[in-house]
Structure formats: structure tokens, C-alpha cells
């Protein structure tokens, strides 16, 4: 695959690009809807905190999965799992919304809930391209011409990371 570009880790780069584009999309959407600049900035700050906490939960959940799968061979890893990040990030965003933002701006969550899935999908799609570059997170073995052989393999697998990114 293509795990690095010089000294830059492609997985990290692709996630960073995805997060930046998600914020750009959020900003454009809210400006077109006429939301106040202060609200947009506060949503972005709350989102950045939620992303940071989401990354922590993504690592924590992956380690929990690894431990449950084989406690005897378990070793800490910095790998991520999407659902851990989604759960941790979503809960922390909601906590920030209910404890701070709703008191300051009133109920705006329905307006945010319309755009949040699109922003998450943009970031996740670029993250999946990062997975492809790293050569991880592939699917089941296949003989299909659409299958790919990842480094270190002697058989084809479905490049599910690319299918998800395209979706």
C-alpha cells in the first residue's frame, strides 16, 4: 500500500484532511443558514473536544476488543476502532451541548443534527482511505477481480476500506 509519504503517516494525514473538510462543510452550511458566528465557533470548539475524546475512546475500545479476544496475548496498541470513537465522541458532544451550549444558545440541536451525519461521514471516508494506505482494515478473502492483495498476503481480499470511502 502507501503507509507513509516521506515522514508523514498517510493514515493520520487522511484523517486530518477529513476532519478539516468536515469542519469546512459545517462552516459553509451554518453560514448559509444564517447562524451566528459565535454559535458556529462554539459548536466547532465542542466538536474538537468531542473528536479528541472520541479518539481516546477509539483506542480504548480497540484495546478492550483485543483483550476480550485473547487475554493471554494482549498488548496495548494505538489502533483505533470506529464505533468506540463514534460512541465516545457523540456522548462527549452531547454532554457539552447539554451542559454548556444549550444554556447559552437555547435548543439548536435539531439544526445541528441535520448536518452532523454528513460531517462524520466526510471525516470517516477520508479515514478509510487512510486505512487503505496503511494496508489495514480489509475484508474477507475473495477470488473476485475486484479483490486486492495487501502487503504480506498471498491471497486477495475485499478492499472494504475503499468501498466505504466511496460510499
C-alpha positions in Angstrom: 0.0 0.0 0.0 1.3 3.5 0.7 1.7 3.9 4.5 3.9 6.9 4.5 4.6 10.0 2.4 8.2 10.7 3.4 8.0 11.0 7.1 4.2 11.7 7.1 1.9 8.8 8.2 -0.8 8.6 5.5 -3.4 7.3 7.9 -3.0 10.3 10.1 -2.8 12.7 7.2 -6.0 11.4 5.6 -7.9 11.6 8.9 -6.7 15.2 9.4 -7.8 16.1 5.8 -11.2 14.5 6.5 -11.7 16.4 9.8 -10.7 19.7 8.2 -13.1 19.1 5.3 -15.9 18.2 7.7 -15.3 21.5 9.6 -15.3 23.4 6.3 -18.6 21.8 5.3 -20.1 22.6 8.7 -19.0 26.2 8.5 -20.4 26.6 5.0 -23.7 25.0 5.9 -24.2 27.1 9.0 -23.2 30.3 7.3 -25.7 29.7 4.5 -28.4 29.0 7.2 -27.6 32.4 8.8 -26.4 31.1 12.1 -24.4 33.4 14.3 -20.6 33.3 14.1 -20.4 32.8 17.9 -22.7 29.7 17.7 -20.6 28.3 14.9 -17.4 28.8 16.8 -18.8 27.2 20.0 -20.1 24.2 18.0 -16.7 23.8 16.4 -14.9 24.0 19.8 -17.3 21.5 21.3 -16.8 19.3 18.2 -13.0 19.5 18.5 -13.2 18.4 22.2 -15.6 15.6 21.1 -13.1 14.5 18.4 -10.3 14.3 20.9 -12.4 12.3 23.4 -13.6 10.2 20.5 -10.0 9.3 19.6 -9.3 8.3 23.2 -12.4 6.1 23.2 -11.5 4.6 19.8 -8.1 3.5 21.2 -9.7 2.3 24.5 -12.4 0.2 22.7 -9.9 -1.4 20.4 -7.7 -2.4 23.3 -10.8 -3.8 25.1 -11.7 -5.8 22.0 -8.2 -7.1 21.7 -8.2 -8.1 25.4 -11.5 -9.9 25.2 -10.4 -11.7 22.0 -7.2 -13.1 23.6 -6.3 -12.0 27.2 -3.1 -14.1 27.3 -1.6 -12.4 24.2 -3.0 -8.9 24.9 -0.6 -6.0 24.4 -1.5 -2.3 24.4 -2.0 -0.9 20.9 -2.6 2.6 19.4 -5.0 1.1 16.9 -8.5 2.7 16.6 -12.0 1.3 16.2 -14.7 3.4 14.6 -17.5 2.5 16.9 -15.5 3.4 20.1 -14.7 6.8 18.6 -18.3 7.4 17.5 -19.7 6.4 20.9 -17.2 8.4 22.9 -17.3 11.4 20.6 -21.1 11.5 20.4 -21.5 11.3 24.1 -19.0 14.0 24.8 -20.5 16.3 22.2 -24.0 15.8 23.8 -22.5 16.4 27.2 -21.0 19.7 26.0 -24.3 20.6 24.3 -26.5 19.9 27.4 -24.1 21.4 30.0 -22.9 24.5 28.1 -24.3 25.2 24.6 -28.0 24.8 25.3 -27.8 27.1 28.2 -26.0 29.7 26.1 -27.9 29.4 22.8 -31.2 27.6 23.6 -32.2 24.5 21.7 -30.3 24.4 18.4 -29.6 20.6 18.4 -32.2 19.8 15.7 -30.5 22.2 13.3 -27.1 20.6 14.1 -28.4 17.0 13.9 -29.2 17.6 10.2 -25.6 18.3 9.3 -23.7 16.2 11.8 -24.0 12.8 9.9 -22.6 14.4 6.7 -19.7 15.8 8.6 -18.9 12.5 10.3 -19.2 10.7 7.0 -16.7 13.0 5.3 -14.2 12.5 8.1 -14.8 8.8 8.2 -14.5 8.4 4.4 -11.0 10.0 4.4 -10.1 7.9 7.4 -11.0 4.8 5.4 -8.7 6.0 2.6 -6.0 6.2 5.3 -6.8 2.6 6.3 -6.3 1.6 2.6 -3.0 3.4 2.5 -1.8 1.7 5.7 -2.9 -1.7 4.4 -5.3 -2.5 7.2 -9.0 -3.0 7.8 -9.6 -5.1 4.7 -12.4 -7.5 4.2 -12.8 -11.3 3.7 -10.8 -13.4 1.3 -12.1 -13.4 -2.3 -11.3 -14.6 -5.8 -13.2 -11.7 -7.4 -11.3 -9.5 -9.8 -12.3 -6.6 -7.5 -10.2 -8.1 -4.7 -6.8 -6.9 -3.9 -3.6 -8.4 -2.4 -2.4 -6.4 0.5 1.2 -6.4 1.6 2.3 -9.6 3.3 -0.6 -11.6 1.9 -0.7 -14.4 -0.6 -4.4 -14.1 -1.4 -6.9 -11.4 -2.5 -9.3 -9.7 -0.1 -12.1 -7.3 -0.5 -10.8 -3.7 -0.1 -13.7 -2.8 2.2 -11.9 0.4 3.2 -12.2 1.7 -0.3 -15.8 0.6 -0.7 -16.7 2.5 2.5 -14.7 5.6 1.3 -16.6 5.6 -2.0 -19.9 5.2 -0.2 
